[in-house]
Amino acid sequence: MIKTLLIGPLFSRSGYGEHARFIFNALSSQKQKFDIYAHPIHWGHSSWIAAGEENLIEYETACIKKETYNGEYDLIVQVTIPTEWTHYSKQFKGKCNIGVTAAVETDVAPDDWIEHCNSVDHIIFTSKHSQSTLINKTYEQKNIHTGTSLKTTGITTPSEVIGYPIKKVTPQDLTKDLKLDTDFNFLSITQVAPRKDIGTMINSFIEEFRNENVGLVLKAHHANNSQYDRHMLMNGHFNQIKNVEKKCKIYWIHGAMTESEIHGLYTHPNIDAYVTTTHGEGFGLPMFEAAYYGMPVIAPGWSGHLDFLRVPKGKKTENLYERIRCEVKHLKEEHQMPGILMPYMKWAYSDPVSVRKCMRNVMQNIKVKKRTAAKLKSYLEETVSQESQYEKICTACEKVFSEKNTWHSKTSEVVTV
């Protein structure tokens, strides 16, 4: 068996938390091959999953195993941003190291990520977009002997793309808890943060449907699911929206929801379509979940979510979503973050007029849009089932370990001449 250490925000309610659990569950599906240990890390200020969540005991058991073991691992799989890979590679001994990441949502990654990416043996990206931010990046590197600058393109570490699987979750019936008295309702599951550009979505919704009986169901938080987080948003961002004169309604949901409850939003009989004006995604899990439940999706035509919102059609691709026009341009100063979101980076800015037109078009042609969504659902069911994506993860990990182990064996051979 391959003694495997998984490092990641295993208990976090976040995108990376979902990713860590996906990788763990995939490896756990082949227990005859992988002996799993786990080192959980935090992810920002996000909440942690609670008792009763699926596989929680298995995650906890793997963490306890790690605490009682101090030896070398055959394989270390790190589910986090590349800047942390070097740190954990030094903290834990491993024969082979795989980095798993969604990278950044911009067009290129920070310059110093290259070094960290080249410190591992293999990289698994969530999407073609996240992979492109590092393999297509041009950066300058100095020759240590001459001091001259040399332009280099991309990382040297081998990489591949493996996206999320369709989850096997039984959606909860939310009709009694979430009563919607509007005629047509959009859904968005998001964070109130600069990258999600929630302001453009909400303002466009209000402007388009100000005098109509239309709703926007918004599952949103800022940092976590705490009462403080709710209080801060209620008395800040959402207090401003509440005071806007309008007939349309925004149903704001805050707080922890189980997997079953979240999936119940996608199957709610009175919720019709999913909408987002995100600046960029390494993958876009809520959009993916909405798509595999057959909901029409409205989104900008850029970044990671295009992997699953478009399908092959001959030598080209076919859009099976409502595409918002957007412009990819440099980050505004208020969107920048030292060390991560830099001034030279770009991401998408949705055109508010296009957002309004897309929402209107989906509402007016909902029967046609649902047929298109059903076509996308069928495609996803055929191509990214839980079994197929789990198999891809296991195959990649086993292959990388086998190749590295073979290479080590060859270099340590004693040859008599």
Secondary structure as UniProt FT lines:
FT   STRAND          2..8
FT   TURN            10..11
FT   HELIX           15..28
FT   TURN            29..33
FT   STRAND          34..40
FT   TURN            44..45
FT   TURN            51..52
FT   TURN            54..55
FT   HELIX           56..67
FT   STRAND          75..79
FT   HELIX           82..84
FT   HELIX           85..91
FT   STRAND          97..101
FT   TURN            111..112
FT   HELIX           113..117
FT   TURN            118..119
FT   STRAND          122..125
FT   HELIX           128..135
FT   STRAND          138..142
FT   TURN            144..146
FT   STRAND          149..153
FT   STRAND          159..161
FT   TURN            175..177
FT   STRAND          184..191
FT   HELIX           194..196
FT   HELIX           198..209
FT   TURN            210..211
FT   STRAND          214..221
FT   HELIX           227..234
FT   TURN            235..236
FT   HELIX           237..242
FT   STRAND          249..253
FT   HELIX           259..266
FT   TURN            269..270
FT   STRAND          273..275
FT   HELIX           285..292
FT   TURN            293..294
FT   STRAND          297..300
FT   TURN            304..305
FT   HELIX           306..309
FT   STRAND          310..313
FT   TURN            314..315
FT   STRAND          316..319
FT   STRAND          322..324
FT   STRAND          326..330
FT   HELIX           333..335
FT   TURN            338..340
FT   TURN            343..344
FT   STRAND          346..350
FT   HELIX           352..364
FT   HELIX           366..383
FT   HELIX           386..411
//
